[in-house]
Amino acid sequence: MRILFIHPNYHSGGAEIAGNWPPAWVAYLSGALKKAGYSDIKFIDAMTFDVGDDALREAIVDYDPDVVGATSITPSIYKAQQALKLAKEAAPRAITVLGGVHATFMYRQVLAEAPWIDAIVRGEGEEIIVNLIRAIDEKRWPAERETIKGLAYAQDGKVVATAAAPTVKNIDDIVADWGILNWEKYNYIPLGVKVAIPNMARGCPFTCSFCSQWKFWRDYRIRDPKKVVDEIETLMRDHGVGFFILADEEPTINKKKFVAFCQELIDRKLDILWGINTRVTDILRDEALLPFYRKAGLIHVSLGTEAAAQLKLDLFNKETTVAQNKRAVELLRNAGIVVEAQFIVGLENETAETLEETYRMAQDWKPDLANWSMYTPWPFSDLFKELGDKVEIFDYEKYNFVTPIIKPQAMDRGELLDRVMNNYRRFYMKKALFSYPWAGSGQRRRYLLGCLKAFLKAGFERKFYDLGKVDYWGPQSRKKVKFDFDTTRQRAADEDVEWQVTHNRPASTMHEAAQAMACGGSKQQFEEALSEAPLDAVIAQESAKAHEHRVH
């Protein structure tokens, strides 16, 4: 069995300005397949290596695969569909398979648009892909495809979805095959080292109306911290990785496991820098532990501050306040950790004044980095459904957090983009002249100067925020910005979207999300029902060290 995986060639000018990110999905799927005895696997990262259609077609013909698989998030769905169409043309006998979060919930629309796709994997794929490959290998496909849980496919003009597959219960048994990747170009520009994105947990214990993580992963499961550090050690030793970002939405949710993870990094003396995304309330909760986290190598924290105005925080069901956001930023900076503040902009009630307020807040809070992301409701989220006709763009390729999907009532999209760029220009100009060159010494200063290099490189190449593609050159061009939305794309009918999923919690609604207030904070912290004595010891130790440092 020859199995070919393809990462679609999609670029947006967002997170990739910091470097090229290794696609973790293929490492985990390949690891599961090799464990099951299927070792003839080839991977083409068309995104990182910018593989065009002609070169991709040639590679497919040369390999002559039995199965071709691709994955897709929402903005890359059309590129993934096109890659599998090309695969079907180049290798007609191959079974084409698509997975990922978008296809999981939008499989009816995907199969209608791309009838050349033979099967869609719904949900996390390690166990489903093994069952699918085994059925193909044993010549039970397509006769017995209805017996394979977690699939969707077209049959006699109708879409068939088999029963949902159970989630992977023991994620510590999953071993990624990182060797499937060509590590040549997976570089993190700020530090000039190889980068990886391992995960410590899957899912989220909360059910935010605007999020898809809890829907896709269904259960919240966290790995043994020692196993995670084993994986990081392998990445460093075998592939030269010098920086990693935990893929978890919020790895600090389980405080006990996160502390154990940090302690393991310290005990093994791995001396590697890393970053996370997390919540303001977790930083406030862990104030005494922040020096300990920094000692473990944590250098970059991206905070989901989301909005400057309290009105917007309330809209996003955030329990955090503006004062709490400012305090969290201060605590991280004092601990020697680079802090990034995230702002969501482009809601329907956005005005020039609210955008200016986010800039003033960024100046007041003094984060090291700031990121203004366009409000982008996922087409399978509860929030998208409730927004109704306020969403008028259904060209999913533009659902990339840098293109204005929602048009504010008080301005057009070109003005919105221009004012966001004005915030970036002012913020990073001040940082470049008055902050980064004087930001102390050592790792923190080097990291910040590296971040500045990444921004300048992306700006010079016109890749930042897709500015080159939309023909934006500054305030003088804001009336001429070309977003080039594909207006032929239509909204999927509600009955064609998998709004509800099988999981261990009640279905989310706006009311329930308001009670959970998940990503920005919660009325309760997610803790294991175990003794906090070890944590108290760590806190006491780090507090004593901090006091000693202040005295001397």
Order of alpha helices (4+ residues) and beta strands (2+ residues): beta-alpha-beta-alpha-beta-alpha-beta-alpha-alpha-beta-alpha-beta-beta-beta-beta-beta-alpha-beta-alpha-beta-alpha-beta-alpha-alpha-beta-alpha-alpha-beta-alpha-beta-alpha-alpha-alpha-alpha-alpha-alpha
